[in-house]
Amino acid sequence: MDKLTEQFYELESSHLEPEVRVSTDKLGEILDDEFYEFGSSGGLIKRSHYNEDHPLNPDPMKIKSFTVHELGPAAVLTTYQIHNQKTGKLTNRSSVWKKRESGWKLFFHQGTVSTNEVFQ
């Protein structure tokens, strides 16, 4: 794994940790102020929703088929699939990370439920 891929794999993995997923403060360190998400349920979630005690699912998750695509010097797209190890559910994921003065922040995220492994 090259250095850039390793860096963003660690960033994506950071918000999959159960203790982070249920902590408004810890999510706040990762999410950009302008963050928004198209969730796997089809709903729109904004950064402000996490200020209102909107915890994420704390089930154990495993990243599969992780890739990084540089969009420019201050923007990166990641694509991967998540395997929920408790339910067996597969979700295709994509994230856009923006470089800010305080470091890389998660700007956009999308999750789409999948019935099979699509990334090889």
N, C-alpha and C positions, 0 to 999 in steps of 0.2 A: 504494500500500500504506500503510495507516495505521500509526501508531507502534507500537501493540501487536502487530500482525501482523508488522511488520518485526523487532521485538525477538525474537519467538518463532521466526520464520523463521531468524534468525541462530543462536539456541540450537539448533534442530533441525539446522541445517547444520553446526554445530560438531562434532557427533559422527559426521558422515559423512565427515570428512576422513580419508584413509588413515592419516596419522601419528597421529591420535587413536585410531582404531579398533584399533590394535595396541599401544596404550600403556595399561597399568594405571594409571599415575599421571595421565595426561590424562583418562581416563574417570572416574577418581575425583573430579576437579574438577567433573564434570557430573552424575554419578549421586548421588541421595539415598542416605543410609545404609540406608533401608528399601526401596530400589528392587527391583522385580521385573518380569519380562517374560514374556509368552506369545509365544514366538518363532514365526517362520513355519514352523519344523519341527514345531511342536506342543508343544515342551518348555517347562518352566518354568525360568527363569534368574533367580537372585537376585544381589544386589549382591556377596555373598561370592564368587560364581563368578568375578568379574572380578579378585578378589584372588589367584586361583589361576592366573593367566596364561591367561585365556579370551579370546583376541583375537577381534575381529569381522572379518568379511569386508572386506578393504581395496579391493575393486573400486570404480571410480568410479561414483558415484550421482548422480542428478538428482531433485530434488523437483518434483512436479507437483501442481497443484490444492490448494494449501496454504490451510487455514482455521484460525482461532482462535476458541474459544468460552470466554468467561469463566464459570467455575463459582462464583466468589466472589472476594473481595478477595485471597485467597492461593492460588488454584488456577485453572489454565487447562488446557483440553483442546485439543490440536492434532490435526487430521486431514489426511491427504495421501496421495499415492501416490509410491512410489519406482520409478524406472526404473534398473535396473542396466545401465550403459552397456557393460559387457563381455559379459554373458550375455543381455541383452534381457529379463530377468525383471522382471515388475511385482509390486509388493507394496503392499497397502493398509496404511497405518500409522495408529496413534493413540497419543498420549502424554498423560500427565497430569503437569503441572509444579506443584510446590509452592514457595511462597515461604518461604525459611528466613532466619535471621539473616545467613547468608553469601551470600544471593542466591537466584535461582531454581535449583531442582534437579529433575532428571528422576526422578519418583517411580514411574511406571508406563508401560510401553510394550507395544504389541501389533503384530505383523506377520502379515498373512495373504496368502498367495500369490494373485495374481489372473491371470486369463487375458485380461483386457481392461481398457481404461481406463474406470473406473467413475465417477470424479469429472469433472465438466465445469465 
